[in-house]
Amino acid sequence: MADILKFKRPSLKDKARGKTLCKSGFHKWKINTDKQFDVKQGKLITIYRCSRCGTCKTRAD
């Protein structure tokens, strides 16, 4: 006979881990150094990416 495995459903607490702070506006910004020059504006830009949710923010310095 085969062993019966019980599957554990993820709790709501585990599903929302790291996302509730971003929804409240507390992102964890890290600098993304892949692309630093904007062709349309002709300026150097800094791309920030949130390490939790993945949203991007750009600043032209």
For each residue, the residues with C-beta under 8 A, 3 or more apart:
1:
2:
3:
4:
5:
6:
7:
8:
9:
10: 14 15
11: 14 15
12: 15 16
13: 16 17
14: 10 11 17
15: 10 11 12
16: 12 13 19 20
17: 13 14
18: 21 22 52 53
19: 16 22 23 52 53
20: 16 23 24
21: 18 24 26 27 28 52
22: 18 19 25 26 27 28 50 52 53 55
23: 19 20
24: 20 21
25: 22
26: 21 22
27: 21 22 50 52 53 55 57
28: 21 22 50 51 52
29: 48 49 50 51 57
30: 48 49 50 51
31: 46 47 48
32: 35 47 48 49 56
33: 36
34: 47
35: 32 45 47
36: 33 44 45 46 47
37: 43 44 45
38: 41 42 43 44 45 58 60
39: 42
40:
41: 38 45 60
42: 38 39
43: 37 38 60
44: 36 37 38 60 61
45: 35 36 37 38 41 58 59 60 61
46: 31 36 58 59 60 61
47: 31 32 34 35 36 56 57 58
48: 29 30 31 32 56 57 58 59
49: 29 30 32 54 55 56 57
50: 22 27 28 29 30 53 54 55 56 57
51: 28 29 30
52: 18 19 21 22 27 28
53: 18 19 22 27 50
54: 49 50
55: 22 27 49 50
56: 32 47 48 49 50
57: 27 29 47 48 49 50
58: 38 45 46 47 48
59: 45 46 48
60: 38 41 43 44 45 46
61: 44 45 46
